[in-house]
Amino acid sequence: MKSLKWVLAIALLSFLVISAQQAQPGANARPAWAFVVPDKEQPPSEENTGPQHIPGSEKAYTMAQIENLGHPPDWFPNEHGPLPTVVSGEGVTVRACGSCHLMSGEGHPESAGLAGLPLEYLVRQMADFKSGARNNPGMSGIAKSISEADAKAAAEYFAALKPGAWVRVFEADTIPKSYVNNPGRMRLPLPAGGMEPLGNRIVELPEDAHRAISRDPHSGFVAYAPPGSIAKGKQLVMTGGNGKTISCTICHGDSLQGIGAVPRIAGLHPLYIARQLSMFQTDGYNGNSSALMKKVVVNLDEDDMLAIAAYAASAKP
């Protein structure tokens, strides 16, 4: 019961802080489409009390088990090595890494993809979350509550995973109507259907809503971006956009797969990429490794961040 109360408290804190971080008027406003919060009005939903299944898995979990952030489902245990307890949630009192990042490490739009990222990078991020150099209330609380040994074990596990094609970027003018669910903070198609203008934003929706909510590591996402975003992003990423920034390939590699301790950005969730660019620009990240990135993003506006995120997400991971 104490663990559940702790998880709920952290979730509430994350919601309040992220809500406060929504875009404000000004040159460096954070894009609201990247920092999503649950909609106040939620569509009606049917309560699922029976066992849930996903394609290809012999496992069955109830929705209560699926939504247990302290011990999330492992649909395909034969597809990965032994799970550190901090990833599986067994025997720990914090939110399990696998609840947000999945056992595959691919993550959801509201979290982050970790599969195959450099070990040194992952260890450094946990240290920055713990010290407060990187600002994220949910991750900071977890980092402060686990040992360095657990943090390293989780980093070693995710670093050893091989990333796959998880996000499909699609340029469009109109998209399915959607809402952000509560408490998951995942954007889902409205059950009633309908279409709406995309406007100047990126919207990520699951390929299959039920499978995404069930934490299925085999069912990815489609990211809708405005027409022309990928081409504009490629110019910024590859050339710096005539002095707007510098080429991302200098540090992240020609294919954006990362170099050494510098992480890949290819194939990551575009919402995550946009959030990080914005956080670098608005002092949400002040770790030692952020010094170079702050100079890279200083002249970027929201349109530039959108384009960079769309192009990087469209690249092969």
Helices and strands as residue ranges (DSSP letters): H 2-20, H 63-66, G 77-79, H 85-88, H 97-101, H 119-131, H 137-145, H 148-159, E 167-171, E 174-176, E 178-180, E 187-189, E 195-197, E 203-206, H 209-213, E 221-225, H 229-239, H 249-252, H 270-281, H 290-297, H 302-314
